[in-house]
Amino acid sequence: MNHTTIRGMFSLCLLGVCAAAGCSKPAPAPVAAADAGAKPVASAEADVVAHVNGVAISSHELTARLRSEPNAKADPQERRKAMLEAMVGQEAIRQRAVELGLESDPMYLERMKPFRAQLRVAERAELADAFLRREVVAKAEVSDADAKKYFDDNAARLKTELHVEAALMLGDESALRSAEAEVKGGAQFEVVARRQFPTVEEGQRPWDLGFLNWAQVPEPWREAAYKLKDGEVAGVMPAGRKRGWLVKVVARRDNPAITFDALRGTLVDTLRASRVEELRAKAESELRAAAKVTYP
């Protein structure tokens, strides 16, 4: 297993937001339009695909509606046109409903709750992210001087390479702890690791990663791995979705050829991530302390 593969195993993917709310009928017209009565909705002209009595229907709304009712067999252009016409008709009806005061209809209000909740969740997450980008990430700069000082202060560790064996264990919490106890109780790491590779050919050892330098040791393992003595196994490190890593340090060696320039990029990224987390925690702590929070 090469080092690129090792790093790739730790790539994270962001999950999409589910738009379904348990209702089989199409979602109501956009909340913003409904809340504003018959007033036009602010929208960039290039984004508008139709106006109904001055109220805009945006391309984003149309795209959302198309995604909520997929039909791979239909001609895309004809389907888009038909859906837009359906939305125009629905908007005209919505405006008449507002005139009749149906915004206060109990069933309407009840059915809108999950949609408004989704909107608040999205707004809260996106605004928090915008705050973090401007007030935290932008202020978490790390200079080459910072990285060089860290290298000099931690040269012994940074120039130490670890011979690492690692196995991704599958199972619930009890199964993971059982595998950990088995290894720590004296079972050979290879015996436990091989179970995760039922089709591996004799002589192959995909769990043996060889010697890795500080930058090559995956960040989730790094702190724990460098604290291990030769032959020791770290406790199960969760990897999500009923998975956990068992990591063993077989041996270590000094590599004086490792230089600051070789580690510069990783050092800067590591220090920046640490600084971002420090500033984020500080900002959250201060804002929570200043906020009046109640739990009815």
ZAVEXKOL-11878 format. One record per residue (C-alpha): x, y, z; residue in one letter; residue number from 0. Coordinates in pm, whole numbers. Example, Ala and Ser with C-alpha at 12.3 -4.5 7.8 and 13.67 -1.06 7.14 Angstrom:
BEGIN
<xx:1230, yy:-450, zz:780, rest:A, nr:0> .
<xx:1367, yy:-106, zz:714, rest:S, nr:1> .
//
This chain:
BEGIN
<xx:0, yy:0, zz:0, rest:M, nr:0> .
<xx:160, yy:332, zz:-104, rest:N, nr:1> .
<xx:144, yy:654, zz:90, rest:H, nr:2> .
<xx:-104, yy:814, zz:-152, rest:T, nr:3> .
<xx:-346, yy:529, zz:-84, rest:T, nr:4> .
<xx:-299, yy:575, zz:290, rest:I, nr:5> .
<xx:-385, yy:942, zz:272, rest:R, nr:6> .
<xx:-682, yy:870, zz:44, rest:G, nr:7> .
<xx:-835, yy:642, zz:303, rest:M, nr:8> .
<xx:-887, yy:945, zz:523, rest:F, nr:9> .
<xx:-1064, yy:1169, zz:272, rest:S, nr:10> .
<xx:-1399, yy:1279, zz:401, rest:L, nr:11> .
<xx:-1709, yy:1339, zz:197, rest:C, nr:12> .
<xx:-1983, yy:1581, zz:285, rest:L, nr:13> .
<xx:-2330, yy:1437, zz:288, rest:L, nr:14> .
<xx:-2608, yy:1614, zz:97, rest:G, nr:15> .
<xx:-2907, yy:1766, zz:280, rest:V, nr:16> .
<xx:-3225, yy:1561, zz:253, rest:C, nr:17> .
<xx:-3513, yy:1772, zz:131, rest:A, nr:18> .
<xx:-3791, yy:1525, zz:201, rest:A, nr:19> .
<xx:-4024, yy:1597, zz:494, rest:A, nr:20> .
<xx:-4244, yy:1291, zz:482, rest:G, nr:21> .
<xx:-4505, yy:1454, zz:258, rest:C, nr:22> .
<xx:-4590, yy:1286, zz:-71, rest:S, nr:23> .
<xx:-4726, yy:1605, zz:-230, rest:K, nr:24> .
<xx:-4506, yy:1876, zz:-384, rest:P, nr:25> .
<xx:-4361, yy:2124, zz:-140, rest:A, nr:26> .
<xx:-4555, yy:2449, zz:-95, rest:P, nr:27> .
<xx:-4442, yy:2760, zz:-281, rest:A, nr:28> .
<xx:-4129, yy:2924, zz:-136, rest:P, nr:29> .
<xx:-4171, yy:3030, zz:224, rest:V, nr:30> .
<xx:-4028, yy:3373, zz:159, rest:A, nr:31> .
<xx:-4296, yy:3445, zz:-101, rest:A, nr:32> .
<xx:-4576, yy:3316, zz:117, rest:A, nr:33> .
<xx:-4460, yy:3514, zz:417, rest:D, nr:34> .
<xx:-4440, yy:3831, zz:212, rest:A, nr:35> .
<xx:-4793, yy:3812, zz:86, rest:G, nr:36> .
<xx:-4820, yy:3924, zz:-275, rest:A, nr:37> .
<xx:-4506, yy:4140, zz:-262, rest:K, nr:38> .
<xx:-4233, yy:4062, zz:-519, rest:P, nr:39> .
<xx:-3948, yy:3846, zz:-395, rest:V, nr:40> .
<xx:-3604, yy:4006, zz:-427, rest:A, nr:41> .
<xx:-3406, yy:3815, zz:-688, rest:S, nr:42> .
<xx:-3131, yy:3890, zz:-937, rest:A, nr:43> .
<xx:-3292, yy:3935, zz:-1278, rest:E, nr:44> .
<xx:-3059, yy:3679, zz:-1437, rest:A, nr:45> .
<xx:-3188, yy:3423, zz:-1185, rest:D, nr:46> .
<xx:-3558, yy:3485, zz:-1258, rest:V, nr:47> .
<xx:-3739, yy:3246, zz:-1491, rest:V, nr:48> .
<xx:-4087, yy:3397, zz:-1455, rest:A, nr:49> .
<xx:-4287, yy:3673, zz:-1284, rest:H, nr:50> .
<xx:-4644, yy:3629, zz:-1167, rest:V, nr:51> .
<xx:-4802, yy:3963, zz:-1080, rest:N, nr:52> .
<xx:-4454, yy:4091, zz:-999, rest:G, nr:53> .
<xx:-4356, yy:3795, zz:-781, rest:V, nr:54> .
<xx:-4041, yy:3623, zz:-908, rest:A, nr:55> .
<xx:-3990, yy:3251, zz:-960, rest:I, nr:56> .
<xx:-3617, yy:3179, zz:-958, rest:S, nr:57> .
<xx:-3419, yy:2919, zz:-1146, rest:S, nr:58> .
<xx:-3313, yy:2776, zz:-809, rest:H, nr:59> .
<xx:-3677, yy:2713, zz:-718, rest:E, nr:60> .
<xx:-3739, yy:2550, zz:-1054, rest:L, nr:61> .
<xx:-3430, yy:2330, zz:-1018, rest:T, nr:62> .
<xx:-3537, yy:2228, zz:-667, rest:A, nr:63> .
<xx:-3882, yy:2133, zz:-793, rest:R, nr:64> .
<xx:-3737, yy:1933, zz:-1083, rest:L, nr:65> .
<xx:-3509, yy:1742, zz:-845, rest:R, nr:66> .
<xx:-3798, yy:1666, zz:-611, rest:S, nr:67> .
<xx:-3991, yy:1501, zz:-895, rest:E, nr:68> .
<xx:-3735, yy:1324, zz:-1116, rest:P, nr:69> .
<xx:-3838, yy:1173, zz:-1448, rest:N, nr:70> .
<xx:-3544, yy:1038, zz:-1644, rest:A, nr:71> .
<xx:-3761, yy:934, zz:-1939, rest:K, nr:72> .
<xx:-3899, yy:1282, zz:-2012, rest:A, nr:73> .
<xx:-3730, yy:1524, zz:-2249, rest:D, nr:74> .
<xx:-3536, yy:1763, zz:-2021, rest:P, nr:75> .
<xx:-3640, yy:2082, zz:-2199, rest:Q, nr:76> .
<xx:-4006, yy:1984, zz:-2225, rest:E, nr:77> .
<xx:-4008, yy:1871, zz:-1863, rest:R, nr:78> .
<xx:-3851, yy:2198, zz:-1750, rest:R, nr:79> .
<xx:-4107, yy:2399, zz:-1949, rest:K, nr:80> .
<xx:-4401, yy:2196, zz:-1815, rest:A, nr:81> .
<xx:-4277, yy:2224, zz:-1457, rest:M, nr:82> .
<xx:-4233, yy:2599, zz:-1488, rest:L, nr:83> .
<xx:-4588, yy:2637, zz:-1615, rest:E, nr:84> .
<xx:-4714, yy:2426, zz:-1323, rest:A, nr:85> .
<xx:-4524, yy:2653, zz:-1082, rest:M, nr:86> .
<xx:-4669, yy:2965, zz:-1248, rest:V, nr:87> .
<xx:-5017, yy:2826, zz:-1195, rest:G, nr:88> .
<xx:-4937, yy:2734, zz:-836, rest:Q, nr:89> .
<xx:-4799, yy:3084, zz:-770, rest:E, nr:90> .
<xx:-5119, yy:3243, zz:-903, rest:A, nr:91> .
<xx:-5321, yy:3022, zz:-670, rest:I, nr:92> .
<xx:-5086, yy:3103, zz:-380, rest:R, nr:93> .
<xx:-5142, yy:3473, zz:-427, rest:Q, nr:94> .
<xx:-5520, yy:3429, zz:-425, rest:R, nr:95> .
<xx:-5491, yy:3215, zz:-110, rest:A, nr:96> .
<xx:-5301, yy:3502, zz:57, rest:V, nr:97> .
<xx:-5575, yy:3744, zz:-40, rest:E, nr:98> .
<xx:-5827, yy:3510, zz:126, rest:L, nr:99> .
<xx:-5623, yy:3501, zz:447, rest:G, nr:100> .
<xx:-5534, yy:3133, zz:417, rest:L, nr:101> .
<xx:-5188, yy:3200, zz:557, rest:E, nr:102> .
<xx:-5361, yy:3154, zz:894, rest:S, nr:103> .
<xx:-5517, yy:2821, zz:798, rest:D, nr:104> .
<xx:-5427, yy:2571, zz:1079, rest:P, nr:105> .
<xx:-5352, yy:2284, zz:840, rest:M, nr:106> .
<xx:-5130, yy:2507, zz:625, rest:Y, nr:107> .
<xx:-4937, yy:2629, zz:928, rest:L, nr:108> .
<xx:-4891, yy:2276, zz:1059, rest:E, nr:109> .
<xx:-4770, yy:2140, zz:726, rest:R, nr:110> .
<xx:-4526, yy:2429, zz:684, rest:M, nr:111> .
<xx:-4349, yy:2355, zz:1013, rest:K, nr:112> .
<xx:-4102, yy:2095, zz:878, rest:P, nr:113> .
<xx:-4016, yy:2311, zz:576, rest:F, nr:114> .
<xx:-3955, yy:2619, zz:789, rest:R, nr:115> .
<xx:-3751, yy:2406, zz:1029, rest:A, nr:116> .
<xx:-3533, yy:2289, zz:738, rest:Q, nr:117> .
<xx:-3483, yy:2650, zz:631, rest:L, nr:118> .
<xx:-3381, yy:2756, zz:983, rest:R, nr:119> .
<xx:-3139, yy:2463, zz:1010, rest:V, nr:120> .
<xx:-2979, yy:2555, zz:676, rest:A, nr:121> .
<xx:-2962, yy:2927, zz:763, rest:E, nr:122> .
<xx:-2808, yy:2853, zz:1103, rest:R, nr:123> .
<xx:-2543, yy:2625, zz:951, rest:A, nr:124> .
<xx:-2457, yy:2855, zz:660, rest:E, nr:125> .
<xx:-2436, yy:3170, zz:872, rest:L, nr:126> .
<xx:-2222, yy:2989, zz:1130, rest:A, nr:127> .
<xx:-1997, yy:2877, zz:844, rest:D, nr:128> .
<xx:-1977, yy:3234, zz:710, rest:A, nr:129> .
<xx:-1882, yy:3355, zz:1058, rest:F, nr:130> .
<xx:-1611, yy:3091, zz:1089, rest:L, nr:131> .
<xx:-1465, yy:3178, zz:749, rest:R, nr:132> .
<xx:-1440, yy:3549, zz:829, rest:R, nr:133> .
<xx:-1379, yy:3557, zz:1204, rest:E, nr:134> .
<xx:-1182, yy:3235, zz:1254, rest:V, nr:135> .
<xx:-1024, yy:3085, zz:943, rest:V, nr:136> .
<xx:-916, yy:3422, zz:802, rest:A, nr:137> .
<xx:-744, yy:3504, zz:1132, rest:K, nr:138> .
<xx:-572, yy:3169, zz:1175, rest:A, nr:139> .
<xx:-270, yy:3250, zz:964, rest:E, nr:140> .
<xx:51, yy:3055, zz:1019, rest:V, nr:141> .
<xx:380, yy:3198, zz:899, rest:S, nr:142> .
<xx:690, yy:3013, zz:790, rest:D, nr:143> .
<xx:851, yy:3143, zz:1108, rest:A, nr:144> .
<xx:577, yy:2976, zz:1315, rest:D, nr:145> .
<xx:629, yy:2650, zz:1128, rest:A, nr:146> .
<xx:1009, yy:2672, zz:1162, rest:K, nr:147> .
<xx:984, yy:2728, zz:1538, rest:K, nr:148> .
<xx:755, yy:2425, zz:1570, rest:Y, nr:149> .
<xx:1004, yy:2219, zz:1369, rest:F, nr:150> .
<xx:1295, yy:2325, zz:1586, rest:D, nr:151> .
<xx:1102, yy:2265, zz:1909, rest:D, nr:152> .
<xx:989, yy:1916, zz:1798, rest:N, nr:153> .
<xx:1282, yy:1809, zz:1581, rest:A, nr:154> .
<xx:1332, yy:1476, zz:1760, rest:A, nr:155> .
<xx:977, yy:1363, zz:1690, rest:R, nr:156> .
<xx:956, yy:1510, zz:1341, rest:L, nr:157> .
<xx:1273, yy:1329, zz:1235, rest:K, nr:158> .
<xx:1150, yy:995, zz:1373, rest:T, nr:159> .
<xx:995, yy:749, zz:1131, rest:E, nr:160> .
<xx:751, yy:486, zz:1257, rest:L, nr:161> .
<xx:705, yy:135, zz:1122, rest:H, nr:162> .
<xx:326, yy:111, zz:1137, rest:V, nr:163> .
<xx:77, yy:-170, zz:1101, rest:E, nr:164> .
<xx:-289, yy:-71, zz:1079, rest:A, nr:165> .
<xx:-616, yy:-254, zz:1027, rest:A, nr:166> .
<xx:-959, yy:-104, zz:974, rest:L, nr:167> .
<xx:-1186, yy:-312, zz:1194, rest:M, nr:168> .
<xx:-1555, yy:-347, zz:1117, rest:L, nr:169> .
<xx:-1831, yy:-398, zz:1371, rest:G, nr:170> .
<xx:-2018, yy:-232, zz:1655, rest:D, nr:171> .
<xx:-1852, yy:-90, zz:1965, rest:E, nr:172> .
<xx:-1835, yy:-427, zz:2145, rest:S, nr:173> .
<xx:-1677, yy:-599, zz:1843, rest:A, nr:174> .
<xx:-1414, yy:-327, zz:1811, rest:L, nr:175> .
<xx:-1327, yy:-344, zz:2180, rest:R, nr:176> .
<xx:-1312, yy:-722, zz:2159, rest:S, nr:177> .
<xx:-1054, yy:-703, zz:1877, rest:A, nr:178> .
<xx:-856, yy:-447, zz:2078, rest:E, nr:179> .
<xx:-859, yy:-666, zz:2388, rest:A, nr:180> .
<xx:-753, yy:-966, zz:2182, rest:E, nr:181> .
<xx:-444, yy:-789, zz:2048, rest:V, nr:182> .
<xx:-354, yy:-633, zz:2381, rest:K, nr:183> .
<xx:-403, yy:-973, zz:2543, rest:G, nr:184> .
<xx:-124, yy:-1126, zz:2340, rest:G, nr:185> .
<xx:-276, yy:-1228, zz:2006, rest:A, nr:186> .
<xx:-56, yy:-1153, zz:1708, rest:Q, nr:187> .
<xx:-159, yy:-834, zz:1530, rest:F, nr:188> .
<xx:-130, yy:-1015, zz:1197, rest:E, nr:189> .
<xx:-385, yy:-1278, zz:1302, rest:V, nr:190> .
<xx:-645, yy:-1017, zz:1396, rest:V, nr:191> .
<xx:-568, yy:-792, zz:1098, rest:A, nr:192> .
<xx:-585, yy:-1075, zz:843, rest:R, nr:193> .
<xx:-952, yy:-1136, zz:928, rest:R, nr:194> .
<xx:-1027, yy:-800, zz:765, rest:Q, nr:195> .
<xx:-867, yy:-923, zz:441, rest:F, nr:196> .
<xx:-1033, yy:-1261, zz:370, rest:P, nr:197> .
<xx:-924, yy:-1264, zz:5, rest:T, nr:198> .
<xx:-563, yy:-1155, zz:57, rest:V, nr:199> .
<xx:-309, yy:-1389, zz:-98, rest:E, nr:200> .
<xx:-55, yy:-1574, zz:112, rest:E, nr:201> .
<xx:252, yy:-1363, zz:172, rest:G, nr:202> .
<xx:75, yy:-1031, zz:125, rest:Q, nr:203> .
<xx:46, yy:-798, zz:424, rest:R, nr:204> .
<xx:-168, yy:-498, zz:328, rest:P, nr:205> .
<xx:-190, yy:-389, zz:692, rest:W, nr:206> .
<xx:188, yy:-339, zz:706, rest:D, nr:207> .
<xx:249, yy:20, zz:600, rest:L, nr:208> .
<xx:623, yy:12, zz:649, rest:G, nr:209> .
<xx:814, yy:312, zz:779, rest:F, nr:210> .
<xx:626, yy:643, zz:765, rest:L, nr:211> .
<xx:762, yy:984, zz:846, rest:N, nr:212> .
<xx:569, yy:1233, zz:1058, rest:W, nr:213> .
<xx:393, yy:1388, zz:758, rest:A, nr:214> .
<xx:289, yy:1046, zz:622, rest:Q, nr:215> .
<xx:134, yy:918, zz:945, rest:V, nr:216> .
<xx:-240, yy:998, zz:906, rest:P, nr:217> .
<xx:-331, yy:1292, zz:1127, rest:E, nr:218> .
<xx:-606, yy:1103, zz:1320, rest:P, nr:219> .
<xx:-339, yy:854, zz:1435, rest:W, nr:220> .
<xx:-40, yy:1083, zz:1470, rest:R, nr:221> .
<xx:-60, yy:1189, zz:1833, rest:E, nr:222> .
<xx:-145, yy:841, zz:1960, rest:A, nr:223> .
<xx:108, yy:664, zz:1738, rest:A, nr:224> .
<xx:403, yy:875, zz:1847, rest:Y, nr:225> .
<xx:324, yy:805, zz:2212, rest:K, nr:226> .
<xx:343, yy:427, zz:2162, rest:L, nr:227> .
<xx:648, yy:222, zz:2246, rest:K, nr:228> .
<xx:777, yy:-32, zz:1997, rest:D, nr:229> .
<xx:539, yy:-328, zz:1982, rest:G, nr:230> .
<xx:247, yy:-143, zz:2146, rest:E, nr:231> .
<xx:-102, yy:-112, zz:2000, rest:V, nr:232> .
<xx:-317, yy:198, zz:2036, rest:A, nr:233> .
<xx:-675, yy:170, zz:2151, rest:G, nr:234> .
<xx:-941, yy:155, zz:1880, rest:V, nr:235> .
<xx:-960, yy:489, zz:1703, rest:M, nr:236> .
<xx:-1315, yy:545, zz:1571, rest:P, nr:237> .
<xx:-1352, yy:589, zz:1196, rest:A, nr:238> .
<xx:-1731, yy:627, zz:1186, rest:G, nr:239> .
<xx:-2005, yy:395, zz:1061, rest:R, nr:240> .
<xx:-1916, yy:104, zz:1287, rest:K, nr:241> .
<xx:-1549, yy:113, zz:1196, rest:R, nr:242> .
<xx:-1235, yy:168, zz:1394, rest:G, nr:243> .
<xx:-860, yy:158, zz:1337, rest:W, nr:244> .
<xx:-623, yy:-65, zz:1527, rest:L, nr:245> .
<xx:-272, yy:77, zz:1499, rest:V, nr:246> .
<xx:52, yy:-86, zz:1606, rest:K, nr:247> .
<xx:399, yy:68, zz:1609, rest:V, nr:248> .
<xx:645, yy:-208, zz:1524, rest:V, nr:249> .
<xx:964, yy:-4, zz:1543, rest:A, nr:250> .
<xx:1104, yy:344, zz:1499, rest:R, nr:251> .
<xx:1415, yy:496, zz:1353, rest:R, nr:252> .
<xx:1576, yy:835, zz:1332, rest:D, nr:253> .
<xx:1608, yy:996, zz:989, rest:N, nr:254> .
<xx:1835, yy:1301, zz:1014, rest:P, nr:255> .
<xx:1780, yy:1368, zz:643, rest:A, nr:256> .
<xx:1427, yy:1496, zz:716, rest:I, nr:257> .
<xx:1439, yy:1874, zz:683, rest:T, nr:258> .
<xx:1208, yy:2164, zz:757, rest:F, nr:259> .
<xx:1162, yy:2227, zz:386, rest:D, nr:260> .
<xx:1039, yy:1871, zz:337, rest:A, nr:261> .
<xx:775, yy:1912, zz:609, rest:L, nr:262> .
<xx:694, yy:2281, zz:562, rest:R, nr:263> .
<xx:354, yy:2231, zz:392, rest:G, nr:264> .
<xx:230, yy:1971, zz:637, rest:T, nr:265> .
<xx:351, yy:2173, zz:934, rest:L, nr:266> .
<xx:173, yy:2487, zz:816, rest:V, nr:267> .
<xx:-150, yy:2294, zz:752, rest:D, nr:268> .
<xx:-132, yy:2118, zz:1088, rest:T, nr:269> .
<xx:-65, yy:2437, zz:1282, rest:L, nr:270> .
<xx:-336, yy:2623, zz:1095, rest:R, nr:271> .
<xx:-592, yy:2349, zz:1167, rest:A, nr:272> .
<xx:-495, yy:2358, zz:1534, rest:S, nr:273> .
<xx:-524, yy:2736, zz:1544, rest:R, nr:274> .
<xx:-861, yy:2729, zz:1367, rest:V, nr:275> .
<xx:-997, yy:2483, zz:1623, rest:E, nr:276> .
<xx:-857, yy:2690, zz:1910, rest:E, nr:277> .
<xx:-1014, yy:3012, zz:1780, rest:L, nr:278> .
<xx:-1342, yy:2837, zz:1698, rest:R, nr:279> .
<xx:-1370, yy:2693, zz:2048, rest:A, nr:280> .
<xx:-1284, yy:3029, zz:2203, rest:K, nr:281> .
<xx:-1543, yy:3215, zz:1991, rest:A, nr:282> .
<xx:-1814, yy:2960, zz:2066, rest:E, nr:283> .
<xx:-1735, yy:2964, zz:2437, rest:S, nr:284> .
<xx:-1749, yy:3345, zz:2454, rest:E, nr:285> .
<xx:-2070, yy:3372, zz:2251, rest:L, nr:286> .
<xx:-2243, yy:3101, zz:2454, rest:R, nr:287> .
<xx:-2135, yy:3269, zz:2778, rest:A, nr:288> .
<xx:-2282, yy:3599, zz:2659, rest:A, nr:289> .
<xx:-2605, yy:3440, zz:2531, rest:A, nr:290> .
<xx:-2918, yy:3397, zz:2741, rest:K, nr:291> .
<xx:-3001, yy:3028, zz:2691, rest:V, nr:292> .
<xx:-3309, yy:2856, zz:2831, rest:T, nr:293> .
<xx:-3444, yy:2505, zz:2783, rest:Y, nr:294> .
<xx:-3823, yy:2512, zz:2825, rest:P, nr:295> .
//
